[in-house]
Amino acid sequence: MGIFKIEGGIPLKGEITPQGAKNEALQILCAVLLTPEKVIINNIPDIIDINKLITLLGNLGVKIQKTGAGSYTFQADEVNVQYLETEAFKKEGGSLRGSIMIVGPLLARFGRGYIPKPGGDKIGRRRLDTHFEGFINLGAKFRYNREDHFYGVEATDGLTGADMLLDEASVTGTANIVMAAVLAKGRTTIYNAACEPYLQQLCKMLNSMGANITGVGSNLLTIEGVESLGGCEHRILPDMIEIGSWIGLAAMTRSEITIKNVSWENLGVIPNTFRKLGITLEKRGDDIYIPAHLDGYEVKTDIDGSILTIADAPWPGFTPDLLSIVLVVATQARGDVLIHQKMFESRLFFVDKLIDMGAKIMLCDPHRAVVMGHDFKSQLKATTMSSPDIRAGISLLIAALSAKGTSTIQNIEQIDRGYERIDERLRAIGAHIIRA
C-alpha cells in the first residue's frame, strides 16, 4: 500500500491544468456499448476508476485502441454478453461504483443487463432503486439474487417508452435510464431528471450518435426512441471537482496559482461558493487566477448576520463532492462556517483527522459540522493519517500541504482513484511531496 510524505507550509506557485472529468467519463465510456460503430473519446483521465472501467469494457469484448494521451477509440461490435454471468465479472464489476451504468446500454441493445452490487467510496448508503425503477418503467423485468448480491434486468421483447417521475434527481440513475430509453420504442419523458453538465454532455454525445433527446440542461428530458445509433467523437469536460480542489489548495497554502482551461460556463455556483469563504479568484479568459492570500480570507455572513451555511444540493446547487474541500479550507478562514452534507451520512467522519491536526471543528451529527476558522494564527500540525475515500483523501492532502512539518498519508490508492498523477503535478508547482 502506497503512502505520501508531505512537507507542508511551503507556498506554491504556477499553473495547473485540470484532468478530464471522472464523473463524465464513467457515463461516456458506458455509452460506447450502444453502437457497433467506432466511438472516439478524448480527454479521458488516467485514474484507477476509469482504467478499471476500460478494462471491464475490454473483457466484455469491446475493441479498444489508445491513440494518444487521454484519447481512445472504442468499438463494441462483438460484445460478449455471456461474460456478465461469469465469476470474473462478478468480482470485477463489484469493485467499481461506475459499473452500474453499463446496465442501461446493455439492456437497450441486447435485452439484458447484470451487475453485482457496486463498490466505490464508503460514504454512506448509495441506493440503486432509481436505476432499476426506471428500467422497470421501460418494460424490463427485475431480479435480485440476495445470496451473492447480483442484480439483473431483462427485456426479451425490447423496451417501450414511458413517462416517469424519478424519486430523486440521481445523476447516474438519470444517465442509465437515458441510455436505456434512446433505443426504446416510442417516447420517454423523465421528470426530476438530473441536469449536471456531465449529464448534459452525455445527452449531447448521444444526440451526435443519432439519438433524439430534448430538454437537455433541464429537469425534464424527452427522448424519442430510435432504431440504432452510430459512431461519434466526443471530448470530456475538465473535472470541476479537481478545479475546486485546486482553488482550496491555493487558499490554504496561500499560494499564487492559475488553473488553466476550466470551462467557466460549466462551473455553476462553485466559484461564488469559494468567494463566500473570502477567497479571491479572477476569471482570465477560460482560466482561474488565485492570488496568494497573505492576509488570509474572511468568511461572509448571511445578509441577516447569521453564520454562513454551505450545503450540497442537486445541480445547479453546490456539488456534494466539494464539501470536504470547503470544510478543510474553512479551518483557516476568518470566521465560522456550518457545513451541511445532506446526501451522504458518512462523508464528514474524516474530520477527526483534521481535529488531530489542530482544527477547530464541532461535528454536530453525521450530516453537519461547524468549523471555527483559525485565520492562520494557529497553523495545522503535521500528522500521520489514512485516506478513507477520494474526496476526504484530497482534503487531507490539502491540509497536509498547509500544515507545519512532515505528514504521512496512507491508503493513497483512494486518492489515485480520482486524481491523475497528483504528486507529479503538485511537485511541478513547488509542492514537497514524495510517493513511497
N, C-alpha and C positions, 0 to 999 in steps of 0.2 A: 504494500500500500504506500503510495507516494505522499510526500509532505512538502509544504512550502516553508522556507525560512525567510522571514521578512525583517529587515532593519527599518524601523519606522521613524517618523519625524523628519523625513527628508522632503523638501519641496520638489515637485516635478515640473517639467516644462516641455512643451512641444505639441505635436499634432498626433491624433489617433483616429483611425477610421473604423467605424463600427462594422461588424461582420454582418452577413445576411441573417435575416430574422429566423430564429429557430422555430417559433410557433407557426409561421407561414410555411416554412419548408416541410414541416410534418404533414400539413394538409396537401400541399402541391405535389409532393412525392407520391402520396397515395392516389392522387388523381390520374397518374400515368397508367393505372390499371384499367381506365375506362375506354381505352382505344388500342387497337393493334398497330397503330401508326407511330412513327418516331416523335418523341417529345424532347425538346432541348430545354434544359433549365440552367440558368446562370445565377451566380452569387449564392451558391449553397454553402452554408457554414461547415467547416471541418471540425465537427464536435462529436462526442461519443454517441449521443442520442440519435443524431442524424445518420451517422455511419452505421449504427445498428439497423436503422430502417432501410437503408440502401442494401445492406447485406440480406435482410429479410426479403426484399423485393427480388434480389438475385436468386435466392433459394426458391422463390415461387416461380422462377422461370423467366423473369424479366431480363432482357438483354441490356447490359449496362456498359457504357463506354465513357471513361473520363477523358474529356477533350482539353482540359486546362484547369487552372486553379479555380475551384468552385464551379466548374462547368461540366455537365454530364449530358449524355444522350441516353434515353430510355426507350425501349420498345417491348411492349407486352403482347407480342403476337403468338407466344406459345406458353401461356400461363398454365402451370401445373396445379390445378385446384385441389388435387388429391393430397398435396403437401400439407394442406390445412388440417388434415386428420392424423398427422404423424406426431409422435412424441417429441421429435426435434422441434416442430413448430410450437408445440405447447410450451416448451422451455424457452424458445427464442422470443415468441410473442409476449410471454408473460413478463419479460424483463424490461419492456418499454411501454410507457403510457400511450404514446402516439400510435401504437399498433392498432388501437381500436378503430382508427379511421381507414383501415383497409377494408372494413366490413361493408360499408356503403357501396364503394365501387365494385367489389366482387359480387355483391347481391344484385346490383343493377345489371352487370354484364353477364354473369354466369349463373345467376339464380340461387346462389347460396354464399354465405359468408360465416366463418367461425373465428372465434378468438378466445384465448384463455384470459382469465382475469388480469388486466394490465397492471404493470408495476409503476415505477416512477417515484416522485417525491412522497415521503411520508409526512404530509402536511395536513392530514385530516381526511374526512370522508369525501370521496370523489365519486359521486353516483353516475351510473351509466343509463339510468332509466330513460332520459330524454332521447338518447340514441335509439334504443330499441322500441320505444313507444312510437317514434317516427316511422321506423321500418314497418311496424305492425299496421299503422295507419295507411301505408302504401300497399298493404296486402300480404306482407310476409308473415310466416309462421315462426314463432319464437320458441326456443327450447333452451333449458339451462341444466347442466349436469352439476349438481351440488357437490358430488364426491370429488371431482377434480376441477371445479370452478371453471367450467368450459361453456361458453355461450355460443349459440347458433341461431341463424335466421335463414329461412328458405322460402323461395317463391318460384315454384316449378312452372307456373303459368305466367310468370312475369309480374312486374309491379304496375299498379294503377294509381294515377294521380289522385290526390286528396287534399282537402282543406284541413289545416291543423293549427292549433294554438299551443305553442310549446310551454311547458310548465316552468321553464327557466330559460333565460337567454344564453344557453350554453354555446360557446364558440365551437368546440369540437363536435358537439351534438348537431348544431346547425350545419357545419361543414359536411358531416357524414350523411345527413338527410338530403342535403342539396345534391351531393354526388350520387345518391341513390335515385333521386327524383328526375335527374336530367335525362335518363333513359326510360323512365316510366311512361305508360300510355296515358295521354291526356294531361290535364293541368293540375299542378300542385301549388297551393298557397301556404306559406309558412309565416305565421304571425308571432310576434315576440321573438323574431329571429335575432341572433347576434349580428352586429354590424361593424365589428372591428375592422381596421384596414386590412388585416391579413385575410379575413373572410371576404372582403371586397376583392382582394387580389385573386382569391380562388375563383370567385364568380366571373371576373374578367378573363381569367385564363380559360375557364370552361366555355364562355361565350366565344372566345377566339378559336376554340376547337369545334364550334358548331352548335353549342347549347343555346337555349333561348331563356335567359334569366333576366327579369326586370325587377326594379326596386332596389338595385344594388346600392348599399350605403344606408338603407332604411331598415326598419324592423319588420317590414312586410315584403317578403320575396314572392314573386310569381314565376313559376317555372313551367314552360310548355315542353313536354317531353319530346325528344327526337329519337330517331331510329338508331343513329350511330354518331360517334364523334371522331374527328380526325386529329392529326398531329398539330403541334404548335411550338413556338419558342417563348419562354417566359423568364423574366428576371425578378428575383426575390428582393423585397424591400430591405433597407437597413434595419437592424434589430433595435426597436425602441427601448427595450429593457436594458440593452447594453448602453445605449445613449444615456438613459437615466443613471445608470451605474457610473458612467464617466463624469457626469455632472456632479454627482455626490462625491466621487473621488477628488475632483478638483477642489470642491469646497472644504472637505475635511482635511486635506493636506495643504490647504492654502497655496494652491498651485495655479499657474497660468497655462491653460490647456485649450486647444482648439479641436473640436470634434468635427470631422470632415463629412460632407455629403450625408446629412441626416434625414433628408426628405421632410422638411419642416411641415408641409401640408398634412402629413400623416402622424404628427406627434400629439395632436389634440391638446389636452389640458396639462400635459407633462411639464412644459416649460414654466407655465404660470404657477403650478404647484410648487416647484422649487423656488420660484420668486417669492412665494408666500413665506418661505423659510428665511427670506432675506438674501438669497443668493442672486448675484448679478450675472446675467447671461445675455449676450448680444447675438442678434441674427446678422451674420455676414454672408450674404449670398445664401447658399444652402448649408453653411457651416454654423456651428455654435461656438462663440468665443466666451470663455470664462476667465476673468482676470484673477490674479492672486488676491484672496480675501485676507489681507494682512491685518485689517481691523475687525475681522470676524464677520458675522452676519446675524441680523436681528429678525426674530420672528414677528410677523404681522398678526395682530389680534383680529378677531372678527369686528365688524362695524360697531357692535354694542360693547366692545371691550372684553368679551369673554374669550377664553382660551381657544387658540386655533385648533380645529379638529381636521385631520386629514383621514379620509375614509376611502375605501375602494368601492367601485360601482361598475356595472356594465358600461361598455363604450357608449357614448363619449365621456363617461366618467373616468376616474383615475384607475389605472390597472392595478390589480392586487399584487402583481409580480414586482412592483416597485415600492411597496410599503416597507419592506425590510430595509431598503436603501434609505428611504426617508427617515426611518426610525434611527438609524445609525448617524445620519447627518445631523439630526436634531440633538444628539448628545453634546454637540459643541456649539449649538446655537445660543443666541442671547434671548432667552425666553423659554416658555413651556409649550409643549405640543401634546395633544391627545391623538394617538394613533388608533384607528378603529378598523380592524381587519374583519370584515363581515363574512367573507366567503369560506375561509378555512380555519378550523378551530385549533390547529396545532402549529400554525406558522409563526407565532410570536414566542414560542418556547425557547428560542435561541437567546433571548435577552439575558438569561443568567450569565452567559459568557461575557456579554458587554458589561454587566454589573461587576463581574470579577475584574474587569479592566478599569473599573472606577467610574463607570457611567451611572448617572442618577436616573433610574427607571423604576416606576412602580407598575407592576403587572396587575391590573385590576381584575381580570378574568381571562379566559382563553382568547378573547377577541379584542381586548382593549389594553393599552398601555399608555401611561403618562410619562413623558420624557422631560426632565428638567435640565436644560442646557447649561454647560459649563462656561460657555463663552471663551473657551481656550485658556481659562485661568487655571484649570486643572487638567493637564494632558492625560489621555488614557495611558494605561500601563501595559507593557508587553506581557504576553502570557502564552500558554500552550492550550490549544483548543481544537475541536473537531468539527468539520463541516457537516451539518445534518441534512441539508438539501441545497439545491443550486443557488437559490436567491439568498438564503441565510449565509451560504458559503461566501458569496461575493461581498456581502455586507461585513462579515468578519474580516475578510481580506482588506477592505477599505479601512476598517477600524485599526487593523494591524499596521497599515501603511502610515496612519496618522499617530500611532502610539509611540511612546518613548521606549527604546530598547529593541530587543530582538524577539519576535513572536514566532511560534511554530503553529502551522495549521495542518492537521491530519485529515485523512479521508478526502483528499483534494480531487479524487475522481468525481465527486459530486459537482465540483466547480467545473471540471473539464466536460461534464455532460452538456453544459450550456454556454461555455466561453472558449473561443478558439485561441490556442497558443497564448493564453493570457499572461504568463510570466514573460515570454519574449516581448510581447507588445508593451508591457509595463516597463521592462528594462529599457526599451527604446526611448522612453520619455524620462528616464532617470531613476526609476524605482530600484531599490536594492532587494531583489527577490531571487531566491535560488530554489529550484526544484530538486528534491533529493529522494 
